[in-house]
Amino acid sequence: MRTLDENYALLEKLVNEERIYLDPMYDFGRVCRLLGVRRPEMDALLERELGLDGASLFAELRAALPERLERKYGLKCFFQEV
């Protein structure tokens, strides 16, 4: 069984390497269940480390995608009219 810190490290990999937040099927609660960690515990850890809860983290990462694609590839945001 993983510790909370190990689950936090795994969450970091899922977010940074796998970009799990982009799949709407994997909301933060579901990711916590997959990790086998209680959501309130992970939320509290994220609040301490990042200043926001898991749902807010996923929402901010999703919202930043269009700007990232435009900045990195010069693409117009696919959520707006082209």
Biopython code that builds the backbone (N, CA, C, O; Angstrom):
import numpy as np
from Bio.PDB.StructureBuilder import StructureBuilder

atoms = [
    (1, "MET", "N", (0.840, -1.183, 0.000)),
    (1, "MET", "CA", (0.000, 0.000, 0.000)),
    (1, "MET", "C", (0.885, 1.246, 0.000)),
    (1, "MET", "O", (1.832, 1.357, 0.779)),
    (2, "ARG", "N", (0.553, 2.175, -0.890)),
    (2, "ARG", "CA", (1.342, 3.402, -1.014)),
    (2, "ARG", "C", (0.982, 4.403, 0.086)),
    (2, "ARG", "O", (-0.148, 4.443, 0.574)),
    (3, "THR", "N", (1.967, 5.199, 0.455)),
    (3, "THR", "CA", (1.732, 6.282, 1.398)),
    (3, "THR", "C", (1.081, 7.445, 0.646)),
    (3, "THR", "O", (1.038, 7.452, -0.584)),
    (4, "LEU", "N", (0.579, 8.417, 1.391)),
    (4, "LEU", "CA", (-0.014, 9.597, 0.773)),
    (4, "LEU", "C", (1.023, 10.327, -0.078)),
    (4, "LEU", "O", (0.707, 10.804, -1.168)),
    (5, "ASP", "N", (2.247, 10.413, 0.409)),
    (5, "ASP", "CA", (3.304, 11.078, -0.363)),
    (5, "ASP", "C", (3.608, 10.318, -1.658)),
    (5, "ASP", "O", (3.862, 10.939, -2.691)),
    (6, "GLU", "N", (3.585, 8.998, -1.613)),
    (6, "GLU", "CA", (3.801, 8.203, -2.823)),
    (6, "GLU", "C", (2.652, 8.404, -3.805)),
    (6, "GLU", "O", (2.872, 8.490, -5.013)),
    (7, "ASN", "N", (1.427, 8.478, -3.290)),
    (7, "ASN", "CA", (0.272, 8.746, -4.146)),
    (7, "ASN", "C", (0.338, 10.140, -4.745)),
    (7, "ASN", "O", (-0.064, 10.347, -5.890)),
    (8, "TYR", "N", (0.837, 11.081, -3.988)),
    (8, "TYR", "CA", (1.012, 12.449, -4.501)),
    (8, "TYR", "C", (2.018, 12.447, -5.650)),
    (8, "TYR", "O", (1.801, 13.101, -6.671)),
    (9, "ALA", "N", (3.117, 11.711, -5.483)),
    (9, "ALA", "CA", (4.122, 11.611, -6.544)),
    (9, "ALA", "C", (3.537, 10.934, -7.785)),
    (9, "ALA", "O", (3.838, 11.336, -8.909)),
    (10, "LEU", "N", (2.710, 9.918, -7.591)),
    (10, "LEU", "CA", (2.070, 9.240, -8.708)),
    (10, "LEU", "C", (1.063, 10.171, -9.389)),
    (10, "LEU", "O", (0.972, 10.194, -10.617)),
    (11, "LEU", "N", (0.311, 10.935, -8.602)),
    (11, "LEU", "CA", (-0.613, 11.916, -9.169)),
    (11, "LEU", "C", (0.159, 12.916, -10.024)),
    (11, "LEU", "O", (-0.291, 13.284, -11.109)),
    (12, "GLU", "N", (1.298, 13.350, -9.551)),
    (12, "GLU", "CA", (2.128, 14.287, -10.310)),
    (12, "GLU", "C", (2.511, 13.695, -11.669)),
    (12, "GLU", "O", (2.471, 14.396, -12.681)),
    (13, "LYS", "N", (2.875, 12.432, -11.699)),
    (13, "LYS", "CA", (3.210, 11.773, -12.966)),
    (13, "LYS", "C", (1.984, 11.663, -13.867)),
    (13, "LYS", "O", (2.069, 11.909, -15.070)),
    (14, "LEU", "N", (0.850, 11.295, -13.288)),
    (14, "LEU", "CA", (-0.368, 11.176, -14.085)),
    (14, "LEU", "C", (-0.762, 12.514, -14.695)),
    (14, "LEU", "O", (-1.266, 12.563, -15.817)),
    (15, "VAL", "N", (-0.537, 13.586, -13.970)),
    (15, "VAL", "CA", (-0.870, 14.922, -14.465)),
    (15, "VAL", "C", (0.165, 15.395, -15.483)),
    (15, "VAL", "O", (-0.203, 15.832, -16.574)),
    (16, "ASN", "N", (1.441, 15.316, -15.149)),
    (16, "ASN", "CA", (2.487, 15.882, -16.002)),
    (16, "ASN", "C", (2.849, 15.016, -17.202)),
    (16, "ASN", "O", (3.069, 15.537, -18.295)),
    (17, "GLU", "N", (2.912, 13.719, -17.014)),
    (17, "GLU", "CA", (3.333, 12.841, -18.100)),
    (17, "GLU", "C", (2.155, 12.296, -18.910)),
    (17, "GLU", "O", (2.217, 12.226, -20.137)),
    (18, "GLU", "N", (1.109, 11.922, -18.230)),
    (18, "GLU", "CA", (-0.034, 11.307, -18.912)),
    (18, "GLU", "C", (-1.141, 12.309, -19.234)),
    (18, "GLU", "O", (-2.033, 12.021, -20.032)),
    (19, "ARG", "N", (-1.079, 13.487, -18.608)),
    (19, "ARG", "CA", (-2.098, 14.525, -18.801)),
    (19, "ARG", "C", (-3.518, 13.971, -18.612)),
    (19, "ARG", "O", (-4.420, 14.201, -19.418)),
    (20, "ILE", "N", (-3.667, 13.239, -17.518)),
    (20, "ILE", "CA", (-4.933, 12.557, -17.238)),
    (20, "ILE", "C", (-6.098, 13.530, -17.106)),
    (20, "ILE", "O", (-7.245, 13.155, -17.350)),
    (21, "TYR", "N", (-5.826, 14.748, -16.730)),
    (21, "TYR", "CA", (-6.870, 15.762, -16.556)),
    (21, "TYR", "C", (-7.577, 16.104, -17.861)),
    (21, "TYR", "O", (-8.670, 16.671, -17.834)),
    (22, "LEU", "N", (-6.980, 15.774, -19.001)),
    (22, "LEU", "CA", (-7.604, 16.084, -20.290)),
    (22, "LEU", "C", (-8.738, 15.129, -20.643)),
    (22, "LEU", "O", (-9.580, 15.453, -21.480)),
    (23, "ASP", "N", (-8.768, 13.974, -20.023)),
    (23, "ASP", "CA", (-9.838, 13.005, -20.286)),
    (23, "ASP", "C", (-10.973, 13.282, -19.306)),
    (23, "ASP", "O", (-10.808, 13.059, -18.107)),
    (24, "PRO", "N", (-12.119, 13.761, -19.782)),
    (24, "PRO", "CA", (-13.212, 14.103, -18.872)),
    (24, "PRO", "C", (-13.732, 12.910, -18.068)),
    (24, "PRO", "O", (-14.407, 13.088, -17.055)),
    (25, "MET", "N", (-13.420, 11.706, -18.517)),
    (25, "MET", "CA", (-13.818, 10.513, -17.768)),
    (25, "MET", "C", (-13.085, 10.430, -16.422)),
    (25, "MET", "O", (-13.577, 9.826, -15.469)),
    (26, "TYR", "N", (-11.910, 11.045, -16.367)),
    (26, "TYR", "CA", (-11.095, 10.996, -15.156)),
    (26, "TYR", "C", (-11.144, 12.325, -14.416)),
    (26, "TYR", "O", (-10.225, 13.139, -14.510)),
    (27, "ASP", "N", (-12.230, 12.532, -13.681)),
    (27, "ASP", "CA", (-12.261, 13.718, -12.831)),
    (27, "ASP", "C", (-11.392, 13.443, -11.605)),
    (27, "ASP", "O", (-10.912, 12.325, -11.415)),
    (28, "PHE", "N", (-11.198, 14.444, -10.798)),
    (28, "PHE", "CA", (-10.270, 14.294, -9.677)),
    (28, "PHE", "C", (-10.716, 13.209, -8.697)),
    (28, "PHE", "O", (-9.884, 12.456, -8.192)),
    (29, "GLY", "N", (-12.006, 13.122, -8.427)),
    (29, "GLY", "CA", (-12.489, 12.085, -7.516)),
    (29, "GLY", "C", (-12.189, 10.689, -8.016)),
    (29, "GLY", "O", (-11.804, 9.814, -7.240)),
    (30, "ARG", "N", (-12.364, 10.480, -9.304)),
    (30, "ARG", "CA", (-12.087, 9.163, -9.877)),
    (30, "ARG", "C", (-10.598, 8.835, -9.812)),
    (30, "ARG", "O", (-10.227, 7.695, -9.535)),
    (31, "VAL", "N", (-9.755, 9.813, -10.061)),
    (31, "VAL", "CA", (-8.313, 9.590, -9.981)),
    (31, "VAL", "C", (-7.926, 9.209, -8.548)),
    (31, "VAL", "O", (-7.089, 8.329, -8.343)),
    (32, "CYS", "N", (-8.523, 9.861, -7.576)),
    (32, "CYS", "CA", (-8.256, 9.501, -6.178)),
    (32, "CYS", "C", (-8.653, 8.051, -5.907)),
    (32, "CYS", "O", (-7.928, 7.311, -5.242)),
    (33, "ARG", "N", (-9.811, 7.659, -6.432)),
    (33, "ARG", "CA", (-10.242, 6.257, -6.239)),
    (33, "ARG", "C", (-9.277, 5.291, -6.911)),
    (33, "ARG", "O", (-8.973, 4.234, -6.358)),
    (34, "LEU", "N", (-8.793, 5.641, -8.099)),
    (34, "LEU", "CA", (-7.821, 4.787, -8.787)),
    (34, "LEU", "C", (-6.530, 4.655, -7.976)),
    (34, "LEU", "O", (-5.915, 3.589, -7.935)),
    (35, "LEU", "N", (-6.136, 5.742, -7.339)),
    (35, "LEU", "CA", (-4.929, 5.726, -6.513)),
    (35, "LEU", "C", (-5.150, 5.009, -5.181)),
    (35, "LEU", "O", (-4.198, 4.593, -4.521)),
    (36, "GLY", "N", (-6.420, 4.874, -4.799)),
    (36, "GLY", "CA", (-6.724, 4.248, -3.507)),
    (36, "GLY", "C", (-6.517, 5.192, -2.341)),
    (36, "GLY", "O", (-6.176, 4.764, -1.238)),
    (37, "VAL", "N", (-6.723, 6.477, -2.584)),
    (37, "VAL", "CA", (-6.550, 7.488, -1.544)),
    (37, "VAL", "C", (-7.867, 8.232, -1.354)),
    (37, "VAL", "O", (-8.623, 8.429, -2.306)),
    (38, "ARG", "N", (-8.131, 8.638, -0.130)),
    (38, "ARG", "CA", (-9.342, 9.410, 0.130)),
    (38, "ARG", "C", (-9.173, 10.811, -0.446)),
    (38, "ARG", "O", (-8.144, 11.463, -0.265)),
    (39, "ARG", "N", (-10.201, 11.245, -1.134)),
    (39, "ARG", "CA", (-10.142, 12.557, -1.784)),
    (39, "ARG", "C", (-9.865, 13.688, -0.796)),
    (39, "ARG", "O", (-9.044, 14.554, -1.098)),
    (40, "PRO", "N", (-10.514, 13.721, 0.371)),
    (40, "PRO", "CA", (-10.225, 14.822, 1.303)),
    (40, "PRO", "C", (-8.754, 14.879, 1.721)),
    (40, "PRO", "O", (-8.212, 15.962, 1.939)),
    (41, "GLU", "N", (-8.111, 13.716, 1.832)),
    (41, "GLU", "CA", (-6.690, 13.699, 2.195)),
    (41, "GLU", "C", (-5.834, 14.296, 1.075)),
    (41, "GLU", "O", (-4.929, 15.090, 1.329)),
    (42, "MET", "N", (-6.132, 13.904, -0.159)),
    (42, "MET", "CA", (-5.352, 14.423, -1.286)),
    (42, "MET", "C", (-5.650, 15.909, -1.498)),
    (42, "MET", "O", (-4.749, 16.687, -1.811)),
    (43, "ASP", "N", (-6.911, 16.297, -1.329)),
    (43, "ASP", "CA", (-7.255, 17.721, -1.430)),
    (43, "ASP", "C", (-6.470, 18.545, -0.414)),
    (43, "ASP", "O", (-5.944, 19.608, -0.743)),
    (44, "ALA", "N", (-6.393, 18.052, 0.815)),
    (44, "ALA", "CA", (-5.672, 18.775, 1.865)),
    (44, "ALA", "C", (-4.186, 18.900, 1.513)),
    (44, "ALA", "O", (-3.584, 19.953, 1.720)),
    (45, "LEU", "N", (-3.606, 17.840, 0.990)),
    (45, "LEU", "CA", (-2.195, 17.879, 0.602)),
    (45, "LEU", "C", (-1.977, 18.866, -0.549)),
    (45, "LEU", "O", (-1.020, 19.641, -0.535)),
    (46, "LEU", "N", (-2.862, 18.834, -1.534)),
    (46, "LEU", "CA", (-2.753, 19.776, -2.647)),
    (46, "LEU", "C", (-2.925, 21.214, -2.184)),
    (46, "LEU", "O", (-2.233, 22.113, -2.661)),
    (47, "GLU", "N", (-3.850, 21.431, -1.252)),
    (47, "GLU", "CA", (-4.041, 22.788, -0.695)),
    (47, "GLU", "C", (-2.744, 23.288, -0.060)),
    (47, "GLU", "O", (-2.346, 24.437, -0.254)),
    (48, "ARG", "N", (-2.094, 22.407, 0.701)),
    (48, "ARG", "CA", (-0.832, 22.797, 1.354)),
    (48, "ARG", "C", (0.271, 23.047, 0.332)),
    (48, "ARG", "O", (1.027, 24.011, 0.456)),
    (49, "GLU", "N", (0.366, 22.193, -0.667)),
    (49, "GLU", "CA", (1.456, 22.276, -1.641)),
    (49, "GLU", "C", (1.228, 23.323, -2.723)),
    (49, "GLU", "O", (2.147, 24.053, -3.095)),
    (50, "LEU", "N", (-0.020, 23.394, -3.232)),
    (50, "LEU", "CA", (-0.288, 24.221, -4.402)),
    (50, "LEU", "C", (-1.266, 25.366, -4.159)),
    (50, "LEU", "O", (-1.384, 26.279, -4.976)),
    (51, "GLY", "N", (-1.962, 25.307, -3.030)),
    (51, "GLY", "CA", (-2.923, 26.358, -2.720)),
    (51, "GLY", "C", (-4.282, 26.177, -3.362)),
    (51, "GLY", "O", (-5.084, 27.111, -3.381)),
    (52, "LEU", "N", (-4.558, 24.987, -3.892)),
    (52, "LEU", "CA", (-5.878, 24.707, -4.449)),
    (52, "LEU", "C", (-6.182, 23.219, -4.352)),
    (52, "LEU", "O", (-5.284, 22.388, -4.222)),
    (53, "ASP", "N", (-7.477, 22.906, -4.420)),
    (53, "ASP", "CA", (-7.881, 21.502, -4.311)),
    (53, "ASP", "C", (-7.750, 20.814, -5.667)),
    (53, "ASP", "O", (-7.450, 21.454, -6.675)),
    (54, "GLY", "N", (-7.978, 19.503, -5.676)),
    (54, "GLY", "CA", (-7.786, 18.713, -6.884)),
    (54, "GLY", "C", (-8.701, 19.107, -8.028)),
    (54, "GLY", "O", (-8.253, 19.203, -9.171)),
    (55, "ALA", "N", (-9.971, 19.337, -7.744)),
    (55, "ALA", "CA", (-10.906, 19.720, -8.801)),
    (55, "ALA", "C", (-10.491, 21.050, -9.422)),
    (55, "ALA", "O", (-10.572, 21.221, -10.638)),
    (56, "SER", "N", (-10.051, 21.981, -8.599)),
    (56, "SER", "CA", (-9.588, 23.278, -9.108)),
    (56, "SER", "C", (-8.312, 23.125, -9.927)),
    (56, "SER", "O", (-8.143, 23.791, -10.948)),
    (57, "LEU", "N", (-7.419, 22.252, -9.481)),
    (57, "LEU", "CA", (-6.193, 21.987, -10.230)),
    (57, "LEU", "C", (-6.525, 21.458, -11.621)),
    (57, "LEU", "O", (-6.001, 21.955, -12.617)),
    (58, "PHE", "N", (-7.396, 20.449, -11.691)),
    (58, "PHE", "CA", (-7.773, 19.878, -12.984)),
    (58, "PHE", "C", (-8.441, 20.937, -13.861)),
    (58, "PHE", "O", (-8.164, 21.012, -15.058)),
    (59, "ALA", "N", (-9.316, 21.752, -13.279)),
    (59, "ALA", "CA", (-10.013, 22.794, -14.045)),
    (59, "ALA", "C", (-9.022, 23.821, -14.598)),
    (59, "ALA", "O", (-9.135, 24.229, -15.754)),
    (60, "GLU", "N", (-8.061, 24.236, -13.786)),
    (60, "GLU", "CA", (-7.070, 25.209, -14.246)),
    (60, "GLU", "C", (-6.183, 24.634, -15.347)),
    (60, "GLU", "O", (-5.850, 25.327, -16.309)),
    (61, "LEU", "N", (-5.807, 23.378, -15.205)),
    (61, "LEU", "CA", (-4.980, 22.747, -16.233)),
    (61, "LEU", "C", (-5.741, 22.617, -17.553)),
    (61, "LEU", "O", (-5.183, 22.851, -18.625)),
    (62, "ARG", "N", (-7.010, 22.245, -17.464)),
    (62, "ARG", "CA", (-7.823, 22.143, -18.680)),
    (62, "ARG", "C", (-7.982, 23.514, -19.338)),
    (62, "ARG", "O", (-7.886, 23.639, -20.559)),
    (63, "ALA", "N", (-8.222, 24.523, -18.531)),
    (63, "ALA", "CA", (-8.437, 25.877, -19.052)),
    (63, "ALA", "C", (-7.176, 26.442, -19.702)),
    (63, "ALA", "O", (-7.268, 27.274, -20.604)),
    (64, "ALA", "N", (-6.015, 26.005, -19.261)),
    (64, "ALA", "CA", (-4.749, 26.516, -19.790)),
    (64, "ALA", "C", (-4.370, 25.876, -21.118)),
    (64, "ALA", "O", (-3.485, 26.380, -21.811)),
    (65, "LEU", "N", (-5.017, 24.784, -21.486)),
    (65, "LEU", "CA", (-4.635, 24.071, -22.703)),
    (65, "LEU", "C", (-4.713, 24.923, -23.972)),
    (65, "LEU", "O", (-3.752, 24.924, -24.742)),
    (66, "PRO", "N", (-5.802, 25.645, -24.228)),
    (66, "PRO", "CA", (-5.858, 26.431, -25.468)),
    (66, "PRO", "C", (-4.713, 27.444, -25.598)),
    (66, "PRO", "O", (-4.139, 27.606, -26.675)),
    (67, "GLU", "N", (-4.393, 28.114, -24.505)),
    (67, "GLU", "CA", (-3.297, 29.086, -24.533)),
    (67, "GLU", "C", (-1.965, 28.386, -24.800)),
    (67, "GLU", "O", (-1.131, 28.884, -25.555)),
    (68, "ARG", "N", (-1.780, 27.236, -24.176)),
    (68, "ARG", "CA", (-0.553, 26.463, -24.381)),
    (68, "ARG", "C", (-0.407, 26.055, -25.841)),
    (68, "ARG", "O", (0.679, 26.169, -26.410)),
    (69, "LEU", "N", (-1.493, 25.580, -26.454)),
    (69, "LEU", "CA", (-1.442, 25.161, -27.854)),
    (69, "LEU", "C", (-1.165, 26.342, -28.783)),
    (69, "LEU", "O", (-0.438, 26.215, -29.768)),
    (70, "GLU", "N", (-1.750, 27.481, -28.456)),
    (70, "GLU", "CA", (-1.504, 28.666, -29.278)),
    (70, "GLU", "C", (-0.060, 29.130, -29.124)),
    (70, "GLU", "O", (0.604, 29.439, -30.113)),
    (71, "ARG", "N", (0.425, 29.178, -27.886)),
    (71, "ARG", "CA", (1.789, 29.639, -27.626)),
    (71, "ARG", "C", (2.822, 28.669, -28.224)),
    (71, "ARG", "O", (3.801, 29.101, -28.832)),
    (72, "LYS", "N", (2.603, 27.376, -28.052)),
    (72, "LYS", "CA", (3.588, 26.384, -28.467)),
    (72, "LYS", "C", (3.567, 26.121, -29.974)),
    (72, "LYS", "O", (4.615, 25.962, -30.599)),
    (73, "TYR", "N", (2.359, 26.078, -30.551)),
    (73, "TYR", "CA", (2.237, 25.678, -31.949)),
    (73, "TYR", "C", (1.636, 26.748, -32.861)),
    (73, "TYR", "O", (1.529, 26.547, -34.071)),
    (74, "GLY", "N", (1.250, 27.873, -32.286)),
    (74, "GLY", "CA", (0.635, 28.927, -33.074)),
    (74, "GLY", "C", (-0.781, 28.587, -33.520)),
    (74, "GLY", "O", (-1.291, 29.171, -34.476)),
    (75, "LEU", "N", (-1.413, 27.649, -32.833)),
    (75, "LEU", "CA", (-2.771, 27.236, -33.179)),
    (75, "LEU", "C", (-3.785, 28.144, -32.520)),
    (75, "LEU", "O", (-3.602, 28.583, -31.385)),
    (76, "LYS", "N", (-4.848, 28.419, -33.236)),
    (76, "LYS", "CA", (-5.958, 29.160, -32.639)),
    (76, "LYS", "C", (-6.673, 28.224, -31.677)),
    (76, "LYS", "O", (-6.730, 27.012, -31.883)),
    (77, "CYS", "N", (-7.200, 28.801, -30.655)),
    (77, "CYS", "CA", (-7.927, 28.025, -29.654)),
    (77, "CYS", "C", (-9.084, 27.298, -30.329)),
    (77, "CYS", "O", (-9.911, 27.927, -30.990)),
    (78, "PHE", "N", (-9.148, 25.992, -30.169)),
    (78, "PHE", "CA", (-10.207, 25.225, -30.832)),
    (78, "PHE", "C", (-11.526, 25.314, -30.098)),
    (78, "PHE", "O", (-12.506, 24.699, -30.516)),
    (79, "PHE", "N", (-11.572, 26.069, -29.009)),
    (79, "PHE", "CA", (-12.842, 26.277, -28.302)),
    (79, "PHE", "C", (-13.496, 27.578, -28.741)),
    (79, "PHE", "O", (-14.625, 27.870, -28.347)),
    (80, "GLN", "N", (-12.800, 28.355, -29.547)),
    (80, "GLN", "CA", (-13.333, 29.621, -30.049)),
    (80, "GLN", "C", (-13.496, 29.495, -31.557)),
    (80, "GLN", "O", (-12.985, 28.567, -32.184)),
    (81, "GLU", "N", (-14.209, 30.437, -32.107)),
    (81, "GLU", "CA", (-14.343, 30.427, -33.557)),
    (81, "GLU", "C", (-13.006, 30.750, -34.197)),
    (81, "GLU", "O", (-12.259, 31.596, -33.705)),
    (82, "VAL", "N", (-12.713, 30.080, -35.282)),
    (82, "VAL", "CA", (-11.436, 30.305, -35.997)),
    (82, "VAL", "C", (-11.659, 31.326, -37.081)),
    (82, "VAL", "O", (-10.726, 31.669, -37.807)),
]
sb = StructureBuilder()
sb.init_structure("model")
sb.init_model(0)
sb.init_chain("A")
sb.init_seg("    ")
for serial, (resi, resn, name, xyz) in enumerate(atoms, 1):
    if name == "N":
        sb.init_residue(resn, " ", resi, " ")
    sb.init_atom(name, np.array(xyz, "f"), 0.0, 1.0, " ", f" {name:<3s}", serial, name[0])
structure = sb.get_structure()
